[in-house]
Amino acid sequence: MSRNIVKVLDKGFSDIAAGEKMLISSPEKISEFIFAIPKGSFFSIKELRRKLAKKTGADNTCPVTTGIFLRIAIEQNMGDVNFPYWRVIDENHPVVKKLNLDGNQIKNRRIDEGIPH
């Protein structure tokens, strides 16, 4: 699924209120977003969710699918040394252990780019 889906919520879910538009994104769209983050910038997952939603006219992005799709996006791009996943996660993010990523490498990439931790 590489397209975005926007749904109006009948009832609140997580930090999205009833009546708001919730984006269900995709691993491909999350990858595109991460590739576009400028060097030295960092977006928290909440910021990523809001910015993805804003691009599609939604109020926010589903937190559950974002977590799943972020993991898939990182897995799909692990062989690409230019995929800057360290601009959305730090060495303490839960996905680091799930994907057996090198926390020190993430920390060093963030330091090299001047991203505070």
C-alpha positions as CSV (number, residue, x, y, z in Angstrom):
1,M,0.0,0.0,0.0
2,S,1.8,3.1,-1.1
3,R,-1.1,5.5,-1.1
4,N,-2.4,7.6,1.8
5,I,-5.9,7.0,3.3
6,V,-7.7,9.6,5.2
7,K,-10.6,8.8,7.5
8,V,-12.8,11.0,9.6
9,L,-13.0,9.4,13.1
10,D,-16.4,8.7,14.6
11,K,-14.8,8.5,18.1
12,G,-11.5,9.7,19.5
13,F,-8.4,7.5,19.2
14,S,-5.1,8.1,21.0
15,D,-4.4,11.8,20.6
16,I,-6.9,12.3,17.7
17,A,-10.3,13.6,18.6
18,A,-13.7,12.5,17.2
19,G,-14.5,14.3,14.0
20,E,-10.8,14.9,13.1
21,K,-9.3,13.5,9.9
22,M,-6.7,10.7,10.5
23,L,-4.2,9.7,7.9
24,I,-3.1,6.1,7.5
25,S,0.1,6.5,5.6
26,S,2.5,3.8,4.2
27,P,6.1,2.6,4.6
28,E,6.9,4.2,1.2
29,K,5.4,7.6,2.2
30,I,7.3,7.5,5.6
31,S,10.5,6.6,3.7
32,E,10.0,9.6,1.3
33,F,9.4,11.9,4.3
34,I,12.5,10.7,6.1
35,F,14.7,11.0,3.0
36,A,13.5,14.6,2.7
37,I,14.5,15.7,6.2
38,P,17.4,18.1,5.9
39,K,20.8,17.2,7.4
40,G,21.0,18.3,11.0
41,S,17.3,18.3,11.6
42,F,15.3,16.0,13.8
43,F,11.6,15.3,14.0
44,S,10.0,13.4,16.8
45,I,7.5,10.7,15.9
46,K,4.7,13.1,16.9
47,E,6.1,15.8,14.6
48,L,6.5,13.3,11.8
49,R,2.9,12.3,12.3
50,R,1.6,15.9,12.2
51,K,3.8,16.9,9.2
52,L,2.7,13.8,7.2
53,A,-0.9,14.6,8.0
54,K,-0.6,18.2,7.0
55,K,0.7,17.2,3.6
56,T,-2.6,15.4,2.9
57,G,-5.1,17.7,4.6
58,A,-5.5,15.4,7.6
59,D,-5.3,16.5,11.3
60,N,-2.9,13.8,12.4
61,T,-1.5,10.4,11.4
62,C,-2.5,7.1,13.0
63,P,0.1,6.4,15.8
64,V,-0.2,2.6,15.5
65,T,0.3,2.3,11.8
66,T,3.0,5.0,11.9
67,G,5.0,2.9,14.3
68,I,4.6,-0.2,12.2
69,F,5.3,1.6,9.0
70,L,8.3,3.3,10.4
71,R,9.8,0.0,11.3
72,I,9.1,-1.4,7.8
73,A,10.6,1.8,6.2
74,I,13.8,1.3,8.2
75,E,13.9,-2.4,7.4
76,Q,13.4,-1.7,3.7
77,N,16.1,0.9,3.6
78,M,18.7,-0.6,5.9
79,G,21.1,-1.3,3.1
80,D,21.0,2.4,2.0
81,V,23.6,4.3,4.0
82,N,21.9,7.5,2.9
83,F,18.6,6.7,4.6
84,P,18.7,9.1,7.5
85,Y,16.5,7.2,10.0
86,W,18.5,8.9,12.9
87,R,16.6,12.1,12.1
88,V,13.4,10.5,13.5
89,I,14.7,8.1,16.1
90,D,17.5,8.2,18.7
91,E,19.5,5.4,20.2
92,N,16.9,4.8,22.9
93,H,13.9,4.4,20.6
94,P,12.2,1.0,21.0
95,V,12.7,0.2,17.3
96,V,16.5,0.1,17.8
97,K,16.2,-3.2,19.8
98,K,13.5,-4.6,17.6
99,L,15.7,-4.2,14.5
100,N,19.0,-4.9,16.2
101,L,20.3,-1.5,15.1
102,D,23.6,-0.1,16.5
103,G,22.6,2.5,19.1
104,N,26.2,3.9,19.1
105,Q,26.1,4.4,15.3
106,I,22.8,6.3,15.6
107,K,24.2,8.4,18.4
108,N,27.3,9.2,16.4
109,R,25.3,10.0,13.2
110,R,23.3,12.5,15.3
111,I,26.4,14.0,16.9
112,D,28.0,14.3,13.4
113,E,25.0,16.3,12.2
114,G,24.7,18.4,15.3
115,I,21.4,16.9,16.4
116,P,21.0,17.3,20.1
117,H,20.2,14.2,22.2
